[in-house]
Amino acid sequence: MSTTEPDRLAQVTAITDPADPRLRDYTDLKDVKLRTVREPAEGLYMAESSSVIRRALEAGHRPRSFLMAEKWLDSMADVLVAHPDAPVYVGPDDVVQQITGFHLHRGALAAMHRPVLPGVHELLAAARGGAGARRVAVLEDIVDHTNVGAIFRSAAALGVDAVLVSPRCADPLYRRSVRVSMGTVFQVPWTRLPSWPGGLHALADDGFTVAALALADDSVSLDDLVAEPPERLATVLGTEGDGLSRGAVEAADVVVRIPMAGGVDSLNVAAASAVAFWATRI
């Protein structure tokens, strides 16, 4: 039976006009400045590729609609049939490219309903099956979506219980962050701190040792931190280039540096996060 027969995929709509207003969710996808404002304001995010879409759905997220070339209908049929209320827009490759601004070679796009973020205390209390988080990553003003996605992937792989992002940090649900994370942004619980650096003081009140990963004269080696690991640890990672702000460093209980060789004084923030997460895993 063809996947396009009405009794299986009644929600399929053939598209020929890139200016069709029903496709607004998918327009200007390469305009980072516009999309990072529009998507949170309109309560959506984009899932790119069949594997990322499936991960989002497995995490309980709801699709608004799907966009793809006809050749992908068969491989996505099970997903589409399972979500009959979400329209499926199908068109030739050149029309899809005009809508999105790029060649869609990863299978499909889905406009997803953006989930409501939990409060910080709620998130941390729910971690580890309700036992409470013990290892948390905190991202201050990281602006590169690729770095945000890479940090989430490392957090998922190395047992970080939750990620907290500062008010000005890049959106973990932006398309590039999701793609680089391989969908692990749906796996690792996260939320946005309401204030900065006040959110770090709140973590300390919850019993976390706040460790700022930074270069400072009074910093201790990561090896020393690991030798006597805190029961609950929040590792704070700073923006590309400038690193952590003075306020973040002053709010921390300890400043930690990664031991280096070869005359290198620092690593890219995504690489540094992987090192720190691995060293402090439990």
C-alpha positions in Angstrom: 0.0 0.0 0.0 1.4 3.4 -0.9 2.2 5.7 2.0 0.5 8.5 0.2 -3.0 6.8 0.1 -5.5 8.9 2.0 -6.3 6.3 4.6 -2.7 6.2 5.8 -1.4 9.7 5.4 -4.5 11.9 4.9 -2.5 14.9 6.2 -0.1 15.0 3.2 -0.3 18.3 1.2 1.6 18.8 -2.0 3.3 22.2 -2.1 4.4 24.1 -5.2 4.5 27.7 -3.9 7.4 28.6 -1.6 5.4 31.6 -0.4 2.6 29.5 0.9 1.7 31.0 4.3 1.2 27.6 5.8 5.0 27.1 5.5 5.9 30.1 7.6 7.5 28.0 10.3 10.1 26.9 7.8 11.1 30.2 6.2 14.4 32.1 6.8 16.1 29.1 8.5 19.6 30.4 7.7 18.9 33.8 9.3 20.3 33.0 12.8 19.5 36.4 14.3 15.9 36.2 13.2 15.3 32.6 14.0 16.8 32.8 17.5 14.2 35.5 18.3 11.3 34.1 16.4 11.3 30.5 17.6 11.1 31.0 21.3 8.6 33.8 20.8 6.4 31.6 18.7 6.8 28.5 20.8 8.5 26.4 18.2 11.9 24.8 17.3 13.1 22.9 14.3 14.1 19.3 14.3 16.3 18.5 11.2 16.8 14.9 10.0 14.8 11.8 10.6 16.9 10.6 13.5 16.7 13.9 15.3 12.9 14.1 14.7 12.6 10.6 16.2 14.6 11.5 19.2 12.4 14.5 19.8 9.3 12.5 19.6 10.7 9.8 21.9 11.3 12.5 24.4 7.6 13.4 24.3 7.8 16.5 22.2 4.9 17.3 19.9 5.2 18.1 16.2 3.4 21.1 14.6 4.1 19.9 11.0 6.5 18.1 8.8 8.3 19.2 5.6 10.1 16.9 3.2 10.7 15.8 -0.4 8.4 13.0 -1.5 11.2 10.5 -1.6 11.4 10.6 2.2 7.7 9.7 2.8 8.2 5.9 3.0 11.1 6.1 5.5 9.1 8.5 7.7 5.7 6.8 7.3 5.6 5.3 10.7 6.3 8.7 12.4 3.7 10.5 10.2 1.0 7.9 10.8 1.6 8.1 14.5 1.0 11.9 14.5 -2.1 12.3 12.2 -2.9 15.8 13.5 0.4 17.2 12.2 0.2 18.4 8.5 2.8 16.9 6.2 4.1 19.3 3.4 5.7 17.5 0.5 7.3 19.2 -2.5 10.1 19.0 -5.1 13.7 19.5 -3.8 14.0 22.9 -5.5 10.8 24.2 -3.9 11.8 22.9 -0.4 15.2 24.6 -0.8 13.5 27.9 -1.7 11.4 27.7 1.4 14.2 26.8 3.9 17.2 28.5 2.2 19.3 25.3 2.0 19.4 21.9 0.4 17.5 19.5 2.7 19.7 16.4 2.5 19.1 14.9 5.9 15.6 13.5 5.2 13.0 15.8 6.7 12.3 18.8 8.8 9.7 19.1 11.6 8.4 22.2 13.2 8.0 21.2 16.9 6.1 22.7 19.8 8.7 24.1 22.2 8.3 22.5 25.6 7.7 24.7 28.6 11.0 24.8 30.6 10.8 23.7 34.2 12.0 25.8 37.1 15.6 25.3 38.3 14.7 23.7 41.6 12.1 21.5 40.0 14.6 20.3 37.3 17.3 19.5 39.8 15.0 17.7 42.2 13.6 15.5 39.5 17.1 14.3 38.3 18.2 10.7 38.9 14.7 9.4 39.2 13.8 11.9 41.9 17.0 11.4 43.9 18.3 14.8 42.9 21.0 16.0 40.6 24.7 15.5 41.6 26.5 16.7 38.6 25.3 19.9 36.8 26.8 21.9 33.9 26.2 25.7 33.9 26.8 27.6 30.6 27.4 31.4 30.8 26.7 33.4 27.6 28.0 30.8 25.2 27.0 32.3 21.8 28.1 29.6 19.3 25.3 27.1 18.8 27.8 24.5 17.7 29.6 24.7 21.0 26.3 24.5 22.9 25.3 21.3 21.0 28.7 19.7 21.5 28.5 20.4 25.3 25.1 18.7 25.5 26.5 15.7 23.6 29.4 15.4 26.1 27.0 15.9 29.0 24.8 13.1 27.8 27.8 10.8 27.2 29.5 11.5 30.5 26.7 11.4 33.0 25.9 15.0 33.6 22.5 15.1 35.3 21.3 18.5 34.0 22.4 21.6 32.2 21.6 25.2 33.2 22.1 28.1 30.8 22.4 31.8 31.6 19.8 34.2 30.3 22.0 35.3 27.4 23.3 31.9 26.4 22.6 30.5 22.9 19.4 28.5 22.6 20.0 24.7 23.0 16.9 24.1 20.8 18.2 26.1 17.8 18.5 23.9 14.8 22.3 23.8 14.7 22.6 23.1 18.4 20.1 20.2 18.1 22.0 18.8 15.1 25.4 19.0 16.6 24.2 17.4 19.8 22.8 14.5 17.8 19.5 15.0 19.6 20.9 14.8 23.1 19.4 18.2 23.9 16.2 16.1 24.3 17.9 13.6 26.6 19.7 15.8 29.1 17.3 17.9 31.3 17.9 21.6 31.0 16.5 25.0 31.8 17.4 28.6 31.7 18.4 30.4 34.8 16.2 33.5 35.5 19.1 35.7 36.7 22.8 35.9 36.5 25.0 35.5 38.4 22.3 35.2 41.0 21.4 31.7 39.8 24.8 30.5 41.0 24.1 31.7 44.6 20.8 29.7 44.4 22.8 26.6 43.4 25.1 27.0 46.4 22.0 27.3 48.6 20.9 23.9 47.2 24.1 22.3 48.4 26.1 22.5 45.3 29.8 23.3 45.2 30.1 25.8 42.4 33.3 25.3 40.4 34.2 28.0 37.9 36.4 26.6 35.0 38.8 29.5 34.5 42.3 30.7 34.5 43.1 32.6 37.7 46.0 33.0 40.1 44.1 31.3 42.9 42.8 28.4 40.8 43.2 24.8 41.8 44.0 21.9 39.4 41.1 19.8 38.2 43.1 16.9 39.6 42.9 18.4 43.1 39.1 18.8 42.8 38.7 15.2 41.6 40.9 13.9 44.5 38.2 15.2 47.0 35.1 15.3 44.9 32.1 17.2 46.2 28.9 15.3 46.6 27.1 17.8 44.4 29.0 19.7 41.8 28.1 22.5 39.4 30.7 23.2 36.8 30.5 26.6 35.2 31.8 27.2 31.7 32.2 30.6 30.1 31.7 32.2 26.8 34.1 31.8 23.9 37.1 34.2 24.0 36.5 36.1 27.2 35.7 33.1 29.4 33.8 33.5 32.6 32.7 37.0 33.8 34.1 38.4 37.0 30.6 38.0 38.6 30.5 34.3 37.8 34.0 33.7 39.2 33.3 35.7 42.4 30.1 33.7 42.9 31.9 30.4 42.6 33.2 28.4 45.6 36.3 27.3 43.8 38.1 28.2 40.5 39.4 25.2 38.6 41.9 24.9 35.8 42.6 22.0 33.5 46.3 21.0 33.7 48.0 21.8 30.3 51.2 20.9 28.6 52.9 22.1 25.4 52.6 25.8 26.2 48.8 25.7 25.7 46.8 27.7 28.3 43.3 26.8 27.4 40.9 24.7 25.3 37.8 25.4 23.2 34.9 25.5 25.6 33.3 22.4 24.2 36.6 20.4 24.5 37.1 21.8 28.0 33.6 20.7 29.0 34.3 17.1 27.9 37.5 16.9 29.9 35.8 18.3 33.0 32.8 16.1 32.7 34.9 13.0 32.3 37.1 13.8 35.2 34.2 14.5 37.6 31.9 11.7 36.5 30.4 9.5 39.2 
